[in-house]
Amino acid sequence: MTSSYQVEITGWGLRIRVQGAMTIAQRDAVARQIEVQCANLANRGEAWSSLIEFDNFEADGFRPDIIVALMRLARRCGHQRSAVVMTDWPLASVMAEAMIAAGTDDQVRIFVQPDGRVDDGITGLDSAMAWVLHGGVVPMVSKAA
């Protein structure tokens, strides 16, 4: 599988998509783009949300400290809530620990769809977007079915 990433500002906030086996340099580029976009969103002066999609992401050398730093930065920049959609249970556990360490577990919900790709029109993405746009009571790690 090829790797790719996308970081874009939307009307409701920030959408991040990472796919496949990414090098450390690619992951650092994603982190830098997120930092820049957080600052851009902070300049709006409004609360914002994010959708983060890990589609068959291979996390060799995964660095939770980078995730913790980005989540803390986002909170300072007006971040309200985030849905993380992924296809891997072990990575979901590591991400949940990073969110707790960042003190953002009140803002983040993880949706795991282990049976397929994130972009296959699965119900999990619908549930995640509902959380991004409206919040509500959703467990921190959910199996979106």
N, C-alpha and C positions, 0 to 999 in steps of 0.2 A: 504494500500500500504506500502510496506517495504521501508526503507530509505537506501540510498547508496550514496557513493561519489567516485570520481576518480580525481586525479590531475596528469597529465603526461606531460612530455616534448615531443614535436614532432619536426620534421624537420623545421617547420615554427614558432614554439613557444610553447605555453602552452595551453593545453586543460583541462578544468575543467568541471566536470559534477556532479550535485547534484540532488538527486531525493527523493521525499517523505517528510515525517515529520522527520526532523533531530533534535536531542537534541542540546542544547547549547554546550555541550562537543564535539559533532561531528562537529559542525560548527567551533569551535575553532581549532580543529584538521585540518580541511580544510584550515583555515587561516594560520596556522603554515606551512603547506605543501606549500602553495602558496608563502609565504615569502621565504622559502628555495629554491624553484624552480626559483623565481625571481633572487635571488643571483646567482644561477647556470647559468641562461640565461645571466645575466650581464657579467659573466666571459667569455662568448663567444666573447664579444666585437662587436656584431652585433645587429641591430634592430630586434625585434621580435614582433609577434602578438599573440592574444589569442582568443579562442572560449570558451565561458562560457555557459553551458546549464543548465537551471533550469527546470527540468521535473516534473510537478505537485508538485513543491516544496511548502511545508507548512511553512510559515514564522512567526509562533508565536514567539514573542519576537525578531523580526528582528532588527538588529542593523546596521543602515546605516553608522555609524561612522567607523565600521570595514571595510566596502566596500570602504569608502573614503580613509582610511589609506592605504589599499592594492593598490588602483589605483594610489595614489601618489607614493608609493614605486615602483610600476611597471614602472611608467614614469621615475623615477630616474635610473632604471635598464635597460633602452633601449627599453621599450615598445613603439610600433608604433601605433597599433590599436587593437580594440577588438570588437567582435560581441557577444552580449548577446542574447541568444535564450530562450524564456520562454513561458509558457502556461497561464499566468495570467496577465490581464491588470492592476489591482490595484498594483501588485508588480512591474510591468514595470514602472508605474508612480513614485513609491518610488525609484526605481533604477535610473531613469532619474534624479531625484532631487539629489541623491547621486553623480552621475557623474558630474553634474553641480557644486555641492559643492566642489568636488575634483579638479575642473578645467580640467577635462579630457573629456568634452563633444565633443571636437574636435577629440578624439581618439575612442570614443565608439558609437556603434549603437546597438539599441535594436530591436529585431525582435520578435513579439508576434504571436504565433500560438495557439489561445485559444481553437480550436476544437479538439486537439488531443495531442498525445505524441510527444515530440521533436524528437524522433528517428524513427518515422514512415516513413522516406523517404520523408518528406514533402518538398515542394518548399522553405519554409522558411529557412531550414537548408542549402539548396543550395545557397540561396541569402546571408545568413550569411557567408558562406565559401568564396564566391566571395569577400565580403567586407574584410574578414580576409586576404586573399591572395593578393588582388589587390587594395583595397580602392575604391575611387570613391565617387560620390555624392549620399548619401542615407540619408533620414530624420533620426533624432535621435531616434524616436520611429516609427517603421513601422509595418503595418500589412502585414506580409508575407503571401501571399495567395496561 
